[in-house]
């Protein structure tokens, strides 16, 4: 099966991150809670942010400022629903 290179993601990803991500709903892999990212418990530190589930405290995502980029790791989110 043929595949496309990553450039094809530019359009969809720009739409994704132009959305108001605080309205996006994530499902916690720890407890299954589904709630808007705006409701997550966010812990800022000198490197960036850690967002934790408001129900069970599991890490949902981390945003870290690296040298020359921003790194978003969504380790605890099974499904992210972004409003259109
Ligand atoms: Zn949870």
PDB file of the backbone (N, CA, C, O) and the ligand in Angstrom, with CONECT records:
HET     ZN  A 101       1
ATOM      1  N   UNK A   1       0.849  -1.187   0.000  1.00  0.00           N
ATOM      2  CA  UNK A   1       0.000   0.000   0.000  1.00  0.00           C
ATOM      3  C   UNK A   1       0.890   1.244   0.000  1.00  0.00           C
ATOM      4  O   UNK A   1       1.822   1.359   0.796  1.00  0.00           O
ATOM      5  N   UNK A   2       0.585   2.161  -0.899  1.00  0.00           N
ATOM      6  CA  UNK A   2       1.400   3.374  -0.990  1.00  0.00           C
ATOM      7  C   UNK A   2       1.062   4.325   0.148  1.00  0.00           C
ATOM      8  O   UNK A   2      -0.019   4.262   0.732  1.00  0.00           O
ATOM      9  N   UNK A   3       1.988   5.187   0.442  1.00  0.00           N
ATOM     10  CA  UNK A   3       1.726   6.170   1.479  1.00  0.00           C
ATOM     11  C   UNK A   3       2.164   7.552   1.005  1.00  0.00           C
ATOM     12  O   UNK A   3       2.920   7.682   0.042  1.00  0.00           O
ATOM     13  N   UNK A   4       1.690   8.556   1.680  1.00  0.00           N
ATOM     14  CA  UNK A   4       2.029   9.939   1.369  1.00  0.00           C
ATOM     15  C   UNK A   4       3.075  10.418   2.355  1.00  0.00           C
ATOM     16  O   UNK A   4       3.201   9.871   3.450  1.00  0.00           O
ATOM     17  N   UNK A   5       3.826  11.439   1.971  1.00  0.00           N
ATOM     18  CA  UNK A   5       4.777  11.957   2.959  1.00  0.00           C
ATOM     19  C   UNK A   5       4.067  12.931   3.906  1.00  0.00           C
ATOM     20  O   UNK A   5       2.907  13.287   3.701  1.00  0.00           O
ATOM     21  N   UNK A   6       4.782  13.344   4.931  1.00  0.00           N
ATOM     22  CA  UNK A   6       4.175  14.098   6.019  1.00  0.00           C
ATOM     23  C   UNK A   6       3.660  15.463   5.631  1.00  0.00           C
ATOM     24  O   UNK A   6       2.920  16.092   6.387  1.00  0.00           O
ATOM     25  N   UNK A   7       4.055  15.934   4.435  1.00  0.00           N
ATOM     26  CA  UNK A   7       3.567  17.261   4.027  1.00  0.00           C
ATOM     27  C   UNK A   7       2.054  17.309   3.903  1.00  0.00           C
ATOM     28  O   UNK A   7       1.440  18.369   4.027  1.00  0.00           O
ATOM     29  N   UNK A   8       1.463  16.154   3.657  1.00  0.00           N
ATOM     30  CA  UNK A   8       0.020  16.120   3.492  1.00  0.00           C
ATOM     31  C   UNK A   8      -0.697  16.472   4.803  1.00  0.00           C
ATOM     32  O   UNK A   8      -1.879  16.814   4.798  1.00  0.00           O
ATOM     33  N   UNK A   9       0.025  16.386   5.910  1.00  0.00           N
ATOM     34  CA  UNK A   9      -0.573  16.705   7.209  1.00  0.00           C
ATOM     35  C   UNK A   9      -0.615  18.205   7.492  1.00  0.00           C
ATOM     36  O   UNK A   9      -1.276  18.643   8.433  1.00  0.00           O
ATOM     37  N   UNK A  10       0.091  18.991   6.676  1.00  0.00           N
ATOM     38  CA  UNK A  10       0.176  20.420   6.972  1.00  0.00           C
ATOM     39  C   UNK A  10      -1.197  21.070   7.042  1.00  0.00           C
ATOM     40  O   UNK A  10      -1.477  21.840   7.960  1.00  0.00           O
ATOM     41  N   UNK A  11      -2.060  20.760   6.065  1.00  0.00           N
ATOM     42  CA  UNK A  11      -3.396  21.353   6.058  1.00  0.00           C
ATOM     43  C   UNK A  11      -4.203  20.969   7.284  1.00  0.00           C
ATOM     44  O   UNK A  11      -4.656  21.838   8.029  1.00  0.00           O
ATOM     45  N   UNK A  12      -4.388  19.655   7.501  1.00  0.00           N
ATOM     46  CA  UNK A  12      -5.175  19.224   8.663  1.00  0.00           C
ATOM     47  C   UNK A  12      -4.613  19.723   9.994  1.00  0.00           C
ATOM     48  O   UNK A  12      -5.370  20.112  10.883  1.00  0.00           O
ATOM     49  N   UNK A  13      -3.295  19.712  10.129  1.00  0.00           N
ATOM     50  CA  UNK A  13      -2.729  20.139  11.408  1.00  0.00           C
ATOM     51  C   UNK A  13      -2.900  21.639  11.628  1.00  0.00           C
ATOM     52  O   UNK A  13      -3.110  22.086  12.755  1.00  0.00           O
ATOM     53  N   UNK A  14      -2.808  22.416  10.545  1.00  0.00           N
ATOM     54  CA  UNK A  14      -2.988  23.855  10.732  1.00  0.00           C
ATOM     55  C   UNK A  14      -4.421  24.151  11.147  1.00  0.00           C
ATOM     56  O   UNK A  14      -4.679  25.057  11.939  1.00  0.00           O
ATOM     57  N   UNK A  15      -5.363  23.361  10.591  1.00  0.00           N
ATOM     58  CA  UNK A  15      -6.754  23.532  11.023  1.00  0.00           C
ATOM     59  C   UNK A  15      -6.903  23.157  12.489  1.00  0.00           C
ATOM     60  O   UNK A  15      -7.565  23.844  13.266  1.00  0.00           O
ATOM     61  N   UNK A  16      -6.271  22.050  12.840  1.00  0.00           N
ATOM     62  CA  UNK A  16      -6.373  21.560  14.211  1.00  0.00           C
ATOM     63  C   UNK A  16      -5.903  22.615  15.203  1.00  0.00           C
ATOM     64  O   UNK A  16      -6.584  22.905  16.187  1.00  0.00           O
ATOM     65  N   UNK A  17      -4.741  23.182  14.938  1.00  0.00           N
ATOM     66  CA  UNK A  17      -4.165  24.067  15.934  1.00  0.00           C
ATOM     67  C   UNK A  17      -4.585  25.513  15.785  1.00  0.00           C
ATOM     68  O   UNK A  17      -4.199  26.361  16.590  1.00  0.00           O
ATOM     69  N   UNK A  18      -5.385  25.805  14.746  1.00  0.00           N
ATOM     70  CA  UNK A  18      -6.030  27.112  14.703  1.00  0.00           C
ATOM     71  C   UNK A  18      -7.326  27.109  15.506  1.00  0.00           C
ATOM     72  O   UNK A  18      -7.865  28.163  15.847  1.00  0.00           O
ATOM     73  N   UNK A  19      -7.811  25.916  15.800  1.00  0.00           N
ATOM     74  CA  UNK A  19      -9.022  25.812  16.603  1.00  0.00           C
ATOM     75  C   UNK A  19      -8.713  26.264  18.032  1.00  0.00           C
ATOM     76  O   UNK A  19      -7.557  26.330  18.450  1.00  0.00           O
ATOM     77  N   UNK A  20      -9.770  26.569  18.755  1.00  0.00           N
ATOM     78  CA  UNK A  20      -9.583  26.866  20.171  1.00  0.00           C
ATOM     79  C   UNK A  20      -9.385  25.542  20.904  1.00  0.00           C
ATOM     80  O   UNK A  20     -10.345  24.842  21.227  1.00  0.00           O
ATOM     81  N   UNK A  21      -8.119  25.217  21.158  1.00  0.00           N
ATOM     82  CA  UNK A  21      -7.817  23.899  21.701  1.00  0.00           C
ATOM     83  C   UNK A  21      -8.341  23.722  23.120  1.00  0.00           C
ATOM     84  O   UNK A  21      -8.454  22.596  23.603  1.00  0.00           O
ATOM     85  N   UNK A  22      -8.659  24.814  23.784  1.00  0.00           N
ATOM     86  CA  UNK A  22      -9.205  24.663  25.128  1.00  0.00           C
ATOM     87  C   UNK A  22     -10.611  24.078  25.085  1.00  0.00           C
ATOM     88  O   UNK A  22     -11.104  23.561  26.088  1.00  0.00           O
ATOM     89  N   UNK A  23     -11.267  24.162  23.905  1.00  0.00           N
ATOM     90  CA  UNK A  23     -12.593  23.567  23.754  1.00  0.00           C
ATOM     91  C   UNK A  23     -12.511  22.116  23.304  1.00  0.00           C
ATOM     92  O   UNK A  23     -13.510  21.398  23.307  1.00  0.00           O
ATOM     93  N   UNK A  24     -11.311  21.692  22.918  1.00  0.00           N
ATOM     94  CA  UNK A  24     -11.141  20.296  22.512  1.00  0.00           C
ATOM     95  C   UNK A  24     -11.387  19.387  23.712  1.00  0.00           C
ATOM     96  O   UNK A  24     -11.033  19.715  24.844  1.00  0.00           O
ATOM     97  N   UNK A  25     -12.001  18.242  23.436  1.00  0.00           N
ATOM     98  CA  UNK A  25     -12.336  17.297  24.500  1.00  0.00           C
ATOM     99  C   UNK A  25     -11.414  16.101  24.409  1.00  0.00           C
ATOM    100  O   UNK A  25     -11.319  15.463  23.360  1.00  0.00           O
ATOM    101  N   UNK A  26     -10.744  15.797  25.489  1.00  0.00           N
ATOM    102  CA  UNK A  26      -9.850  14.648  25.518  1.00  0.00           C
ATOM    103  C   UNK A  26     -10.398  13.561  26.417  1.00  0.00           C
ATOM    104  O   UNK A  26     -11.051  13.829  27.426  1.00  0.00           O
ATOM    105  N   UNK A  27     -10.114  12.302  26.021  1.00  0.00           N
ATOM    106  CA  UNK A  27     -10.512  11.183  26.876  1.00  0.00           C
ATOM    107  C   UNK A  27      -9.278  10.676  27.609  1.00  0.00           C
ATOM    108  O   UNK A  27      -8.286  10.282  26.995  1.00  0.00           O
ATOM    109  N   UNK A  28      -9.362  10.697  28.922  1.00  0.00           N
ATOM    110  CA  UNK A  28      -8.248  10.263  29.750  1.00  0.00           C
ATOM    111  C   UNK A  28      -8.044   8.754  29.623  1.00  0.00           C
ATOM    112  O   UNK A  28      -8.988   7.980  29.776  1.00  0.00           O
ATOM    113  N   UNK A  29      -6.802   8.342  29.341  1.00  0.00           N
ATOM    114  CA  UNK A  29      -6.501   6.911  29.264  1.00  0.00           C
ATOM    115  C   UNK A  29      -6.499   6.271  30.647  1.00  0.00           C
ATOM    116  O   UNK A  29      -6.613   5.053  30.778  1.00  0.00           O
ATOM    117  N   UNK A  30      -6.369   7.102  31.675  1.00  0.00           N
ATOM    118  CA  UNK A  30      -6.323   6.561  33.025  1.00  0.00           C
ATOM    119  C   UNK A  30      -7.686   6.147  33.539  1.00  0.00           C
ATOM    120  O   UNK A  30      -7.843   5.054  34.084  1.00  0.00           O
ATOM    121  N   UNK A  31      -8.680   7.018  33.369  1.00  0.00           N
ATOM    122  CA  UNK A  31      -9.989   6.754  33.982  1.00  0.00           C
ATOM    123  C   UNK A  31     -11.148   6.846  33.001  1.00  0.00           C
ATOM    124  O   UNK A  31     -12.284   6.541  33.366  1.00  0.00           O
ATOM    125  N   UNK A  32     -10.887   7.260  31.763  1.00  0.00           N
ATOM    126  CA  UNK A  32     -11.954   7.323  30.778  1.00  0.00           C
ATOM    127  C   UNK A  32     -12.759   8.601  30.823  1.00  0.00           C
ATOM    128  O   UNK A  32     -13.694   8.764  30.039  1.00  0.00           O
ATOM    129  N   UNK A  33     -12.423   9.513  31.720  1.00  0.00           N
ATOM    130  CA  UNK A  33     -13.150  10.776  31.801  1.00  0.00           C
ATOM    131  C   UNK A  33     -12.984  11.548  30.493  1.00  0.00           C
ATOM    132  O   UNK A  33     -11.882  11.639  29.952  1.00  0.00           O
ATOM    133  N   UNK A  34     -14.080  12.100  29.992  1.00  0.00           N
ATOM    134  CA  UNK A  34     -14.018  12.959  28.814  1.00  0.00           C
ATOM    135  C   UNK A  34     -14.401  14.364  29.220  1.00  0.00           C
ATOM    136  O   UNK A  34     -15.516  14.612  29.678  1.00  0.00           O
ATOM    137  N   UNK A  35     -13.465  15.282  29.048  1.00  0.00           N
ATOM    138  CA  UNK A  35     -13.773  16.657  29.386  1.00  0.00           C
ATOM    139  C   UNK A  35     -12.897  17.597  28.576  1.00  0.00           C
ATOM    140  O   UNK A  35     -11.856  17.204  28.050  1.00  0.00           O
ATOM    141  N   UNK A  36     -13.337  18.848  28.486  1.00  0.00           N
ATOM    142  CA  UNK A  36     -12.601  19.846  27.728  1.00  0.00           C
ATOM    143  C   UNK A  36     -11.232  20.068  28.342  1.00  0.00           C
ATOM    144  O   UNK A  36     -11.062  19.998  29.559  1.00  0.00           O
ATOM    145  N   UNK A  37     -10.258  20.336  27.484  1.00  0.00           N
ATOM    146  CA  UNK A  37      -8.917  20.602  27.993  1.00  0.00           C
ATOM    147  C   UNK A  37      -8.918  21.795  28.945  1.00  0.00           C
ATOM    148  O   UNK A  37      -8.077  21.896  29.838  1.00  0.00           O
ATOM    149  N   UNK A  38      -9.874  22.691  28.737  1.00  0.00           N
ATOM    150  CA  UNK A  38      -9.962  23.853  29.618  1.00  0.00           C
ATOM    151  C   UNK A  38     -10.190  23.457  31.067  1.00  0.00           C
ATOM    152  O   UNK A  38      -9.900  24.229  31.981  1.00  0.00           O
ATOM    153  N   UNK A  39     -10.716  22.242  31.278  1.00  0.00           N
ATOM    154  CA  UNK A  39     -11.022  21.790  32.636  1.00  0.00           C
ATOM    155  C   UNK A  39      -9.877  21.001  33.262  1.00  0.00           C
ATOM    156  O   UNK A  39      -9.927  20.660  34.444  1.00  0.00           O
ATOM    157  N   UNK A  40      -8.845  20.709  32.471  1.00  0.00           N
ATOM    158  CA  UNK A  40      -7.715  19.948  33.000  1.00  0.00           C
ATOM    159  C   UNK A  40      -6.982  20.779  34.051  1.00  0.00           C
ATOM    160  O   UNK A  40      -7.071  22.006  34.089  1.00  0.00           O
ATOM    161  N   UNK A  41      -6.260  20.060  34.896  1.00  0.00           N
ATOM    162  CA  UNK A  41      -5.416  20.731  35.894  1.00  0.00           C
ATOM    163  C   UNK A  41      -4.040  20.934  35.267  1.00  0.00           C
ATOM    164  O   UNK A  41      -3.353  19.963  34.954  1.00  0.00           O
ATOM    165  N   UNK A  42      -3.642  22.170  35.087  1.00  0.00           N
ATOM    166  CA  UNK A  42      -2.400  22.469  34.375  1.00  0.00           C
ATOM    167  C   UNK A  42      -1.363  23.011  35.353  1.00  0.00           C
ATOM    168  O   UNK A  42      -1.615  23.944  36.116  1.00  0.00           O
ATOM    169  N   UNK A  43      -0.186  22.387  35.297  1.00  0.00           N
ATOM    170  CA  UNK A  43       0.898  22.786  36.181  1.00  0.00           C
ATOM    171  C   UNK A  43       2.018  23.400  35.353  1.00  0.00           C
ATOM    172  O   UNK A  43       2.759  22.680  34.684  1.00  0.00           O
ATOM    173  N   UNK A  44       2.149  24.709  35.390  1.00  0.00           N
ATOM    174  CA  UNK A  44       3.249  25.324  34.653  1.00  0.00           C
ATOM    175  C   UNK A  44       4.561  25.192  35.412  1.00  0.00           C
ATOM    176  O   UNK A  44       4.590  25.264  36.641  1.00  0.00           O
ATOM    177  N   UNK A  45       5.641  25.001  34.673  1.00  0.00           N
ATOM    178  CA  UNK A  45       6.966  25.080  35.283  1.00  0.00           C
ATOM    179  C   UNK A  45       7.897  25.807  34.319  1.00  0.00           C
ATOM    180  O   UNK A  45       7.444  26.336  33.305  1.00  0.00           O
ATOM    181  N   UNK A  46       9.159  25.836  34.617  1.00  0.00           N
ATOM    182  CA  UNK A  46      10.063  26.640  33.797  1.00  0.00           C
ATOM    183  C   UNK A  46      10.216  26.077  32.385  1.00  0.00           C
ATOM    184  O   UNK A  46      10.608  26.795  31.465  1.00  0.00           O
ATOM    185  N   UNK A  47       9.903  24.778  32.215  1.00  0.00           N
ATOM    186  CA  UNK A  47      10.051  24.155  30.902  1.00  0.00           C
ATOM    187  C   UNK A  47       8.797  24.271  30.047  1.00  0.00           C
ATOM    188  O   UNK A  47       8.882  24.219  28.820  1.00  0.00           O
ATOM    189  N   UNK A  48       7.637  24.427  30.674  1.00  0.00           N
ATOM    190  CA  UNK A  48       6.399  24.460  29.901  1.00  0.00           C
ATOM    191  C   UNK A  48       5.213  24.173  30.792  1.00  0.00           C
ATOM    192  O   UNK A  48       5.064  24.769  31.859  1.00  0.00           O
ATOM    193  N   UNK A  49       4.357  23.244  30.342  1.00  0.00           N
ATOM    194  CA  UNK A  49       3.139  22.940  31.074  1.00  0.00           C
ATOM    195  C   UNK A  49       2.910  21.437  31.130  1.00  0.00           C
ATOM    196  O   UNK A  49       3.246  20.707  30.197  1.00  0.00           O
ATOM    197  N   UNK A  50       2.333  20.986  32.237  1.00  0.00           N
ATOM    198  CA  UNK A  50       1.856  19.616  32.346  1.00  0.00           C
ATOM    199  C   UNK A  50       0.371  19.697  32.657  1.00  0.00           C
ATOM    200  O   UNK A  50      -0.026  20.327  33.637  1.00  0.00           O
ATOM    201  N   UNK A  51      -0.461  19.056  31.820  1.00  0.00           N
ATOM    202  CA  UNK A  51      -1.905  19.036  32.049  1.00  0.00           C
ATOM    203  C   UNK A  51      -2.292  17.673  32.580  1.00  0.00           C
ATOM    204  O   UNK A  51      -1.969  16.644  31.988  1.00  0.00           O
ATOM    205  N   UNK A  52      -2.993  17.678  33.713  1.00  0.00           N
ATOM    206  CA  UNK A  52      -3.411  16.424  34.340  1.00  0.00           C
ATOM    207  C   UNK A  52      -4.925  16.314  34.367  1.00  0.00           C
ATOM    208  O   UNK A  52      -5.637  17.318  34.405  1.00  0.00           O
ATOM    209  N   UNK A  53      -5.407  15.068  34.346  1.00  0.00           N
ATOM    210  CA  UNK A  53      -6.838  14.778  34.417  1.00  0.00           C
ATOM    211  C   UNK A  53      -7.410  15.326  35.720  1.00  0.00           C
ATOM    212  O   UNK A  53      -6.835  15.151  36.794  1.00  0.00           O
ATOM    213  N   UNK A  54      -8.558  15.994  35.595  1.00  0.00           N
ATOM    214  CA  UNK A  54      -9.176  16.566  36.795  1.00  0.00           C
ATOM    215  C   UNK A  54      -9.770  15.483  37.693  1.00  0.00           C
ATOM    216  O   UNK A  54     -10.006  15.719  38.878  1.00  0.00           O
ATOM    217  N   UNK A  55     -10.015  14.277  37.122  1.00  0.00           N
ATOM    218  CA  UNK A  55     -10.625  13.203  37.901  1.00  0.00           C
ATOM    219  C   UNK A  55      -9.595  12.326  38.611  1.00  0.00           C
ATOM    220  O   UNK A  55      -9.720  12.047  39.803  1.00  0.00           O
ATOM    221  N   UNK A  56      -8.568  11.891  37.859  1.00  0.00           N
ATOM    222  CA  UNK A  56      -7.653  10.899  38.431  1.00  0.00           C
ATOM    223  C   UNK A  56      -6.214  11.400  38.553  1.00  0.00           C
ATOM    224  O   UNK A  56      -5.379  10.732  39.163  1.00  0.00           O
ATOM    225  N   UNK A  57      -5.917  12.556  37.985  1.00  0.00           N
ATOM    226  CA  UNK A  57      -4.584  13.109  38.126  1.00  0.00           C
ATOM    227  C   UNK A  57      -3.567  12.589  37.131  1.00  0.00           C
ATOM    228  O   UNK A  57      -2.404  12.990  37.168  1.00  0.00           O
ATOM    229  N   UNK A  58      -3.991  11.692  36.233  1.00  0.00           N
ATOM    230  CA  UNK A  58      -3.084  11.165  35.208  1.00  0.00           C
ATOM    231  C   UNK A  58      -2.594  12.306  34.308  1.00  0.00           C
ATOM    232  O   UNK A  58      -3.329  13.258  34.043  1.00  0.00           O
ATOM    233  N   UNK A  59      -1.348  12.196  33.843  1.00  0.00           N
ATOM    234  CA  UNK A  59      -0.838  13.197  32.900  1.00  0.00           C
ATOM    235  C   UNK A  59      -1.540  13.023  31.558  1.00  0.00           C
ATOM    236  O   UNK A  59      -1.477  11.953  30.953  1.00  0.00           O
ATOM    237  N   UNK A  60      -2.204  14.074  31.098  1.00  0.00           N
ATOM    238  CA  UNK A  60      -2.867  14.041  29.791  1.00  0.00           C
ATOM    239  C   UNK A  60      -1.911  14.477  28.697  1.00  0.00           C
ATOM    240  O   UNK A  60      -1.744  13.787  27.692  1.00  0.00           O
ATOM    241  N   UNK A  61      -1.290  15.615  28.898  1.00  0.00           N
ATOM    242  CA  UNK A  61      -0.348  16.092  27.890  1.00  0.00           C
ATOM    243  C   UNK A  61       0.671  17.011  28.529  1.00  0.00           C
ATOM    244  O   UNK A  61       0.446  17.611  29.580  1.00  0.00           O
ATOM    245  N   UNK A  62       1.801  17.092  27.849  1.00  0.00           N
ATOM    246  CA  UNK A  62       2.836  18.016  28.273  1.00  0.00           C
ATOM    247  C   UNK A  62       3.209  18.902  27.091  1.00  0.00           C
ATOM    248  O   UNK A  62       3.228  18.446  25.948  1.00  0.00           O
ATOM    249  N   UNK A  63       3.497  20.132  27.360  1.00  0.00           N
ATOM    250  CA  UNK A  63       3.975  21.076  26.356  1.00  0.00           C
ATOM    251  C   UNK A  63       5.300  21.611  26.874  1.00  0.00           C
ATOM    252  O   UNK A  63       5.356  22.281  27.905  1.00  0.00           O
ATOM    253  N   UNK A  64       6.362  21.304  26.143  1.00  0.00           N
ATOM    254  CA  UNK A  64       7.701  21.674  26.567  1.00  0.00           C
ATOM    255  C   UNK A  64       8.351  22.528  25.493  1.00  0.00           C
ATOM    256  O   UNK A  64       8.334  22.183  24.311  1.00  0.00           O
ATOM    257  N   UNK A  65       8.921  23.639  25.915  1.00  0.00           N
ATOM    258  CA  UNK A  65       9.657  24.477  24.988  1.00  0.00           C
ATOM    259  C   UNK A  65      11.072  23.940  24.851  1.00  0.00           C
ATOM    260  O   UNK A  65      11.879  24.032  25.775  1.00  0.00           O
ATOM    261  N   UNK A  66      11.361  23.374  23.677  1.00  0.00           N
ATOM    262  CA  UNK A  66      12.705  22.894  23.382  1.00  0.00           C
ATOM    263  C   UNK A  66      13.497  23.984  22.697  1.00  0.00           C
ATOM    264  O   UNK A  66      12.981  25.075  22.457  1.00  0.00           O
ATOM    265  N   UNK A  67      14.747  23.699  22.381  1.00  0.00           N
ATOM    266  CA  UNK A  67      15.521  24.688  21.629  1.00  0.00           C
ATOM    267  C   UNK A  67      14.982  24.827  20.207  1.00  0.00           C
ATOM    268  O   UNK A  67      15.174  23.943  19.373  1.00  0.00           O
ATOM    269  N   UNK A  68      14.312  25.937  19.942  1.00  0.00           N
ATOM    270  CA  UNK A  68      13.821  26.207  18.593  1.00  0.00           C
ATOM    271  C   UNK A  68      12.501  25.572  18.236  1.00  0.00           C
ATOM    272  O   UNK A  68      12.059  25.686  17.093  1.00  0.00           O
ATOM    273  N   UNK A  69      11.847  24.896  19.189  1.00  0.00           N
ATOM    274  CA  UNK A  69      10.545  24.316  18.871  1.00  0.00           C
ATOM    275  C   UNK A  69       9.698  24.153  20.127  1.00  0.00           C
ATOM    276  O   UNK A  69      10.165  24.389  21.241  1.00  0.00           O
ATOM    277  N   UNK A  70       8.463  23.753  19.935  1.00  0.00           N
ATOM    278  CA  UNK A  70       7.562  23.449  21.037  1.00  0.00           C
ATOM    279  C   UNK A  70       7.161  21.990  20.891  1.00  0.00           C
ATOM    280  O   UNK A  70       6.745  21.562  19.814  1.00  0.00           O
ATOM    281  N   UNK A  71       7.283  21.228  21.967  1.00  0.00           N
ATOM    282  CA  UNK A  71       7.025  19.793  21.909  1.00  0.00           C
ATOM    283  C   UNK A  71       5.751  19.460  22.666  1.00  0.00           C
ATOM    284  O   UNK A  71       5.641  19.697  23.869  1.00  0.00           O
ATOM    285  N   UNK A  72       4.798  18.911  21.942  1.00  0.00           N
ATOM    286  CA  UNK A  72       3.520  18.550  22.536  1.00  0.00           C
ATOM    287  C   UNK A  72       3.453  17.032  22.612  1.00  0.00           C
ATOM    288  O   UNK A  72       3.470  16.348  21.589  1.00  0.00           O
ATOM    289  N   UNK A  73       3.378  16.520  23.813  1.00  0.00           N
ATOM    290  CA  UNK A  73       3.255  15.077  24.000  1.00  0.00           C
ATOM    291  C   UNK A  73       1.895  14.800  24.617  1.00  0.00           C
ATOM    292  O   UNK A  73       1.599  15.258  25.720  1.00  0.00           O
ATOM    293  N   UNK A  74       1.058  14.035  23.887  1.00  0.00           N
ATOM    294  CA  UNK A  74      -0.287  13.736  24.386  1.00  0.00           C
ATOM    295  C   UNK A  74      -0.332  12.298  24.845  1.00  0.00           C
ATOM    296  O   UNK A  74      -1.019  11.458  24.264  1.00  0.00           O
ATOM    297  N   UNK A  75       0.408  12.034  25.889  1.00  0.00           N
ATOM    298  CA  UNK A  75       0.615  10.647  26.293  1.00  0.00           C
ATOM    299  C   UNK A  75      -0.605  10.029  26.974  1.00  0.00           C
ATOM    300  O   UNK A  75      -0.763   8.808  26.983  1.00  0.00           O
ATOM    301  N   UNK A  76      -1.449  10.858  27.534  1.00  0.00           N
ATOM    302  CA  UNK A  76      -2.546  10.298  28.317  1.00  0.00           C
ATOM    303  C   UNK A  76      -3.915  10.481  27.705  1.00  0.00           C
ATOM    304  O   UNK A  76      -4.933  10.263  28.362  1.00  0.00           O
ATOM    305  N   UNK A  77      -3.942  10.887  26.427  1.00  0.00           N
ATOM    306  CA  UNK A  77      -5.222  11.149  25.772  1.00  0.00           C
ATOM    307  C   UNK A  77      -5.467  10.082  24.715  1.00  0.00           C
ATOM    308  O   UNK A  77      -4.685   9.937  23.776  1.00  0.00           O
ATOM    309  N   UNK A  78      -6.550   9.341  24.872  1.00  0.00           N
ATOM    310  CA  UNK A  78      -6.879   8.314  23.890  1.00  0.00           C
ATOM    311  C   UNK A  78      -7.439   8.921  22.629  1.00  0.00           C
ATOM    312  O   UNK A  78      -7.006   8.581  21.528  1.00  0.00           O
ATOM    313  N   UNK A  79      -8.393   9.814  22.776  1.00  0.00           N
ATOM    314  CA  UNK A  79      -9.053  10.472  21.657  1.00  0.00           C
ATOM    315  C   UNK A  79      -9.131  11.952  21.988  1.00  0.00           C
ATOM    316  O   UNK A  79      -9.491  12.333  23.102  1.00  0.00           O
ATOM    317  N   UNK A  80      -8.790  12.784  21.009  1.00  0.00           N
ATOM    318  CA  UNK A  80      -8.929  14.221  21.178  1.00  0.00           C
ATOM    319  C   UNK A  80      -9.970  14.708  20.185  1.00  0.00           C
ATOM    320  O   UNK A  80      -9.787  14.580  18.974  1.00  0.00           O
ATOM    321  N   UNK A  81     -11.053  15.262  20.689  1.00  0.00           N
ATOM    322  CA  UNK A  81     -12.133  15.756  19.827  1.00  0.00           C
ATOM    323  C   UNK A  81     -12.005  17.269  19.740  1.00  0.00           C
ATOM    324  O   UNK A  81     -12.162  17.982  20.731  1.00  0.00           O
ATOM    325  N   UNK A  82     -11.716  17.746  18.523  1.00  0.00           N
ATOM    326  CA  UNK A  82     -11.510  19.176  18.308  1.00  0.00           C
ATOM    327  C   UNK A  82     -12.750  19.743  17.624  1.00  0.00           C
ATOM    328  O   UNK A  82     -13.163  19.235  16.582  1.00  0.00           O
ATOM    329  N   UNK A  83     -13.355  20.797  18.199  1.00  0.00           N
ATOM    330  CA  UNK A  83     -14.563  21.371  17.570  1.00  0.00           C
ATOM    331  C   UNK A  83     -14.245  21.932  16.192  1.00  0.00           C
ATOM    332  O   UNK A  83     -13.186  22.529  15.996  1.00  0.00           O
ATOM    333  N   UNK A  84     -15.148  21.746  15.240  1.00  0.00           N
ATOM    334  CA  UNK A  84     -14.948  22.240  13.874  1.00  0.00           C
ATOM    335  C   UNK A  84     -15.339  23.696  13.772  1.00  0.00           C
ATOM    336  O   UNK A  84     -15.239  24.288  12.697  1.00  0.00           O
TER     337      UNK A  84
HETATM  338 ZN    ZN A 101      -8.427  10.451  34.409  1.00  0.00          ZN
END
